[in-house]
Amino acid sequence: MHLFAAAVAGLAVTGLLYVLVGRLRLREQLDAAVQITGAAFTAAGVGWGVFRASR
């Protein structure tokens, strides 16, 4: 039941952010932030994988 509530809340927040981003014309800034965050998580994942493999 908690997983369902969390999923519904996540969808609600996603929908709200989608509307706000569209109205405030923040799409380009959000795209840039997502690319930077994705690159950082990718680098961290590769580093973690190398660390785990070397152990």
DSSP file (Angstrom, degrees, kcal/mol; ACC not computed):
  #  RESIDUE AA STRUCTURE BP1 BP2  ACC     N-H-->O    O-->H-N    N-H-->O    O-->H-N    TCO  KAPPA ALPHA  PHI   PSI    X-CA   Y-CA   Z-CA
    1    1 A M     >        0   0    0      0, 0.0     4,-2.1     0, 0.0     5,-0.2   0.000 360.0 360.0 360.0 -38.0    0.0    0.0    0.0
    2    2 A H  H  >  +     0   0    0      1,-0.2     4,-2.4     2,-0.2     5,-0.2   0.872 360.0  53.7 -67.8 -35.5    2.9    2.4    0.8
    3    3 A L  H  > S+     0   0    0      2,-0.2     4,-2.3     1,-0.2    -1,-0.2   0.906 108.7  49.3 -64.5 -41.2    4.5    1.7   -2.6
    4    4 A F  H  > S+     0   0    0      2,-0.2     4,-2.5     1,-0.2    -2,-0.2   0.921 111.3  49.0 -63.3 -44.3    1.2    2.6   -4.4
    5    5 A A  H  X S+     0   0    0     -4,-2.1     4,-2.4     1,-0.2    -2,-0.2   0.897 111.6  49.5 -62.9 -40.4    0.9    5.8   -2.4
    6    6 A A  H  X S+     0   0    0     -4,-2.4     4,-2.4     2,-0.2    -1,-0.2   0.896 110.8  50.0 -65.8 -39.3    4.5    6.7   -3.2
    7    7 A A  H  X S+     0   0    0     -4,-2.3     4,-2.3     2,-0.2    -2,-0.2   0.915 111.9  47.4 -65.4 -42.9    3.9    6.0   -6.9
    8    8 A V  H  X S+     0   0    0     -4,-2.5     4,-2.2     2,-0.2    -2,-0.2   0.912 112.9  48.9 -65.0 -42.1    0.8    8.1   -7.0
    9    9 A A  H  X S+     0   0    0     -4,-2.4     4,-2.5     2,-0.2    -2,-0.2   0.902 110.2  51.7 -64.2 -40.6    2.6   11.0   -5.2
   10   10 A G  H  X S+     0   0    0     -4,-2.4     4,-2.3     1,-0.2    -2,-0.2   0.904 110.2  48.4 -62.2 -41.7    5.5   10.7   -7.6
   11   11 A L  H  X S+     0   0    0     -4,-2.3     4,-2.5     2,-0.2    -1,-0.2   0.887 110.8  51.3 -65.5 -38.3    3.2   10.9  -10.6
   12   12 A A  H  X S+     0   0    0     -4,-2.2     4,-2.3     2,-0.2    -2,-0.2   0.922 111.7  46.2 -64.7 -43.6    1.4   13.9   -9.1
   13   13 A V  H  X S+     0   0    0     -4,-2.5     4,-2.6     2,-0.2    -2,-0.2   0.901 112.2  51.4 -65.8 -40.4    4.7   15.7   -8.5
   14   14 A T  H  X S+     0   0    0     -4,-2.3     4,-2.3     2,-0.2    -2,-0.2   0.919 110.8  48.1 -62.1 -43.8    5.9   14.9  -12.0
   15   15 A G  H  X S+     0   0    0     -4,-2.5     4,-2.1     2,-0.2    -2,-0.2   0.909 111.9  49.4 -63.6 -42.1    2.7   16.3  -13.5
   16   16 A L  H  X S+     0   0    0     -4,-2.3     4,-2.6     1,-0.2    -2,-0.2   0.920 111.9  48.1 -63.5 -44.2    2.9   19.4  -11.4
   17   17 A L  H  X S+     0   0    0     -4,-2.6     4,-2.8     1,-0.2     5,-0.3   0.890 109.0  54.4 -63.5 -38.6    6.6   20.0  -12.5
   18   18 A Y  H  X S+     0   0    0     -4,-2.3     4,-1.9    -5,-0.2    -1,-0.2   0.921 111.8  43.9 -60.9 -44.2    5.7   19.4  -16.1
   19   19 A V  H  X S+     0   0    0     -4,-2.1     4,-2.2     2,-0.2    -2,-0.2   0.930 115.6  47.4 -67.1 -45.7    3.0   22.1  -16.0
   20   20 A L  H  X S+     0   0    0     -4,-2.6     4,-2.4     1,-0.2    -2,-0.2   0.897 111.7  49.9 -64.3 -40.8    5.2   24.6  -14.1
   21   21 A V  H  X>S+     0   0    0     -4,-2.8     5,-1.9     1,-0.2     4,-0.6   0.900 112.0  49.0 -65.2 -40.0    8.1   24.1  -16.4
   22   22 A G  H  <5S+     0   0    0     -4,-1.9     3,-0.3    -5,-0.3    -2,-0.2   0.889 115.3  43.0 -66.6 -39.2    6.0   24.6  -19.4
   23   23 A R  H  <5S+     0   0    0     -4,-2.2    -2,-0.2     1,-0.2    -1,-0.2   0.844 115.8  46.2 -77.1 -34.0    4.4   27.7  -18.1
   24   24 A L  H  <5S-     0   0    0     -4,-2.4    -1,-0.2    -5,-0.2    -2,-0.2   0.430 105.4-124.4 -90.7   1.5    7.5   29.3  -16.7
   25   25 A R  T  <5 +     0   0    0     -4,-0.6     3,-0.2    -3,-0.3     4,-0.2   0.909  67.2 135.3  57.7  46.0    9.6   28.6  -19.9
   26   26 A L     >< +     0   0    0     -5,-1.9     4,-2.5    -6,-0.2     5,-0.2   0.229  27.8 110.3-104.9  12.5   12.2   26.7  -17.9
   27   27 A R  H  > S+     0   0    0     -6,-0.5     4,-2.5     1,-0.2     5,-0.2   0.889  77.4  48.5 -60.3 -42.5   12.6   23.8  -20.3
   28   28 A E  H  > S+     0   0    0      2,-0.2     4,-2.1     1,-0.2    -1,-0.2   0.915 113.2  47.1 -66.0 -42.0   16.0   24.7  -21.5
   29   29 A Q  H  > S+     0   0    0      1,-0.2     4,-2.2     2,-0.2    -1,-0.2   0.894 112.9  49.7 -65.7 -38.8   17.4   25.2  -18.0
   30   30 A L  H  X S+     0   0    0     -4,-2.5     4,-2.5     2,-0.2    -2,-0.2   0.895 108.8  52.4 -67.1 -39.3   15.9   22.0  -16.8
   31   31 A D  H  X S+     0   0    0     -4,-2.5     4,-2.2    -5,-0.2    -2,-0.2   0.911 110.0  48.8 -60.9 -42.1   17.3   20.1  -19.8
   32   32 A A  H  X S+     0   0    0     -4,-2.1     4,-2.2     2,-0.2    -2,-0.2   0.912 111.5  49.2 -64.6 -42.2   20.8   21.5  -19.0
   33   33 A A  H  X S+     0   0    0     -4,-2.2     4,-2.6     1,-0.2     5,-0.2   0.892 110.7  50.6 -64.5 -39.2   20.4   20.5  -15.3
   34   34 A V  H  X S+     0   0    0     -4,-2.5     4,-2.7     2,-0.2    -1,-0.2   0.898 110.1  49.7 -66.1 -40.3   19.3   17.0  -16.3
   35   35 A Q  H  X S+     0   0    0     -4,-2.2     4,-2.2     2,-0.2    -2,-0.2   0.916 112.9  46.3 -64.9 -42.5   22.3   16.5  -18.6
   36   36 A I  H  X S+     0   0    0     -4,-2.2     4,-2.2     2,-0.2    -2,-0.2   0.928 115.0  46.6 -65.4 -44.5   24.7   17.7  -15.9
   37   37 A T  H  X S+     0   0    0     -4,-2.6     4,-2.6     1,-0.2     5,-0.2   0.909 111.9  51.2 -64.4 -42.2   23.1   15.4  -13.3
   38   38 A G  H  X S+     0   0    0     -4,-2.7     4,-2.2     1,-0.2    -1,-0.2   0.905 110.2  49.0 -62.1 -41.4   23.1   12.5  -15.7
   39   39 A A  H  X S+     0   0    0     -4,-2.2     4,-2.5     2,-0.2    -1,-0.2   0.901 111.4  49.9 -64.7 -40.2   26.7   12.9  -16.5
   40   40 A A  H  X S+     0   0    0     -4,-2.2     4,-2.4     1,-0.2    -2,-0.2   0.925 112.4  46.4 -65.0 -44.0   27.6   13.1  -12.8
   41   41 A F  H  X S+     0   0    0     -4,-2.6     4,-2.4     2,-0.2    -1,-0.2   0.865 111.7  52.2 -67.4 -34.7   25.7   10.0  -11.9
   42   42 A T  H  X S+     0   0    0     -4,-2.2     4,-2.5    -5,-0.2     5,-0.2   0.936 111.0  46.6 -64.7 -45.8   27.2    8.1  -14.9
   43   43 A A  H  X S+     0   0    0     -4,-2.5     4,-2.6     1,-0.2    -2,-0.2   0.908 113.2  49.5 -62.8 -41.1   30.7    9.1  -13.8
   44   44 A A  H  X S+     0   0    0     -4,-2.4     4,-2.6     2,-0.2    -1,-0.2   0.896 110.9  50.3 -64.8 -39.0   29.9    8.0  -10.2
   45   45 A G  H  X S+     0   0    0     -4,-2.4     4,-2.4     2,-0.2    -2,-0.2   0.902 111.4  47.3 -65.7 -41.5   28.5    4.7  -11.4
   46   46 A V  H  X S+     0   0    0     -4,-2.5     4,-2.5     2,-0.2     5,-0.2   0.928 113.2  48.9 -65.3 -44.3   31.5    4.0  -13.5
   47   47 A G  H  X S+     0   0    0     -4,-2.6     4,-2.4     1,-0.2    -2,-0.2   0.906 111.9  48.7 -61.5 -41.6   33.8    4.9  -10.6
   48   48 A W  H  X S+     0   0    0     -4,-2.6     4,-2.7     2,-0.2    -1,-0.2   0.901 111.0  50.9 -64.8 -40.4   31.8    2.7   -8.2
   49   49 A G  H  X S+     0   0    0     -4,-2.4     4,-2.3     2,-0.2    -2,-0.2   0.906 111.4  47.0 -63.9 -41.7   31.9   -0.2  -10.7
   50   50 A V  H  X S+     0   0    0     -4,-2.5     4,-1.9     2,-0.2    -2,-0.2   0.910 112.5  50.5 -65.3 -41.8   35.7    0.1  -11.1
   51   51 A F  H  X S+     0   0    0     -4,-2.4     4,-0.6    -5,-0.2    -2,-0.2   0.928 112.7  45.8 -60.6 -45.8   36.1    0.3   -7.3
   52   52 A R  H >< S+     0   0    0     -4,-2.7     3,-0.6     1,-0.2    -1,-0.2   0.871 112.3  51.2 -66.6 -36.9   34.0   -2.8   -6.8
   53   53 A A  H 3< S+     0   0    0     -4,-2.3    -1,-0.2     1,-0.2    -2,-0.2   0.830 107.5  53.2 -70.5 -30.4   35.8   -4.7   -9.5
   54   54 A S  H 3<        0   0    0     -4,-1.9    -1,-0.2     1,-0.2    -2,-0.2   0.608 360.0 360.0 -81.5 -10.4   39.2   -3.9   -8.1
   55   55 A R    <<        0   0    0     -4,-0.6    -1,-0.2    -3,-0.6    -2,-0.1   0.476 360.0 360.0 -78.4 360.0   38.2   -5.3   -4.6
